[in-house]
């Protein structure tokens, strides 16, 4: 009985402070992530490190609803989309993880305020992200963590990186 209680307490603490399971809903991160995949989110990494361009993060969008997107701009970055190309700080930003020849509407330029991030889905034509005024810039405090491992379905387990998986 004591062992079961210890296991339950440990599982609770691990989920509360270290890792959380997230289920991908929708196609906004295609082709990097697919609908219904289950992944692990590292909840403590941003206590020690700042989010980096390309990180795939989970954040609280509204009560009971989390989103998963890619970090495109960090505090102080200037983000702009022109002719379906992404520019960060006036430099073309290569995105090898995007589906080929994706059309994007022009956007910006915008400057990411201190303490905030600019996030976008990989499937840009079907992503409610920082370009949408309902989402806008995402507060660093709303980050739940960085996605790092897909564990379901079993035949598609993999480590999630900032580059092409």
N, C-alpha and C positions, 0 to 999 in steps of 0.2 A: 504493500500500500504506500509506503514511504517513497519507494522508487517511482511509482506512478505520479505521485504528487510533485516530486522533484522534476520529472520529465515534463509535466504540464507547465510548471512555473518556468522552466528553461525555454520551452517552446514559446510561451507567451512573451518572455523578455526578448528572445531573438526576433520575433515578429514585430514587437513594439519598437525596438531600437536598431536592429541590424538589417534585416532583409524582409521583403514583402513580395508576395506573388501578385502579378498583374496579368489580366487577360486582355489581349488585344481585341478591340471592338472596332469594326469598320476597316476601311482601306487607306486611311490617310498616310500610313507609313509604308505602303507597298512601293517597291518590291523588297525592302529591307525586312519588314515584318508583315505577317499575314494574319488575317482575321482568325480569331479563336486560338492563336498561339498563346501559350502560357510562358511567362518569363519571370526571372528573379530581378528584383530592384534592390540595389545597394542603398540603404537609407542613411548610412553614416558617412559616406565619402565626402559629401559637401560640408561636413563639419570641419574638415581638414584641408580641403582643396576647393578652388573656385571652379565653377562649370567652364568647360572648354568648348570652343567651336567644334561642332560635329558630335558632341555627346548626345545620346538619346536619353531623354529624361521623362519622368512621370511627374505631373503637377496637379494640384487641386484646382479644377476649373470652377466648380460650384459644389455646394454640399452634396455629398454622395456621388459625385461624378468627377472622375480623374481623366486626364488626357495624356497621351504619349506623343512627343514631338522631338525634333532635333534642334539643338542650340545653333542658331544662325548668327546671332549678335549678342555680345556681352556689354556690360556697362561701358558707355563711351563710344561704342561702335556706331558707324554710320552705315545703314543698310539701304540698298536700293536695288530694284529690279528694272532693267531696261532691255527691251527686245528679247525677253525670255532668258536673260542672263542675270545672275546674282552678283552684285558688287558689294564688297565689305570694305569700308574705308577707301572707296574709289578704286579698289583693285578687284579684277575679275576673280571670283572664287569658284574654283573647279569643284564640281559635285559628281563624282563618279558613281555614286549610289542612286542617282535619279534614273528613272526610265528614259530611254532615248528620245530626243526631240520633243521634250515636254514644253508645251506652250504655257507661258505665264503672263498675266497682265502686268503692265508696268505698275510699280509701287514705289512710293517714297520720293526722295530720300527721307529717312527718319533717323534720329539719333537716340540710341538706347540710354535712358536715364540711369543714374547711379542706383544700384540695388535691384535692377531689373534685367530681364533677358528678352531677346526677340527669338521666338520659336516658330518653326515651320514643319509641316509634314513632308515626307518625301514624295508623296503623290499630290503634287501642288494643285492640280485642277480639282481635287476632291479632299480638301483639308481645311477645316476650321481652325485657323492658327492666328498668330500675332498680326497678320494682315487684316483680320476681321475685327471690327471695333468691339464686338462682344468678348473677344479674348484680349486683344491689345498686348502691351508689354506684360510679361509675367514676372511678378515679384519673386525674388530669390527665396523669400520666406514661404512661398507656395510650393516650392519644389519638394517632392516626396523622396526623390532619389534618382540614381542613374541605372538604366537597364543594362544588364551585363550578361545574361545567359537565358537562352530559350531552352526549356526542358520538355515542352510538349507541343506537338506530337513527338514521340520518342525517335522516329526516323529522321527528324529534322532538328535534333538538338545541336546547339552551336553557341559559341561565345559571340556576343554582340560587340562590335568595334565601331569606331568612328568612321571607318572606311567601308568599302564594299565587303559584305560578308561572304 
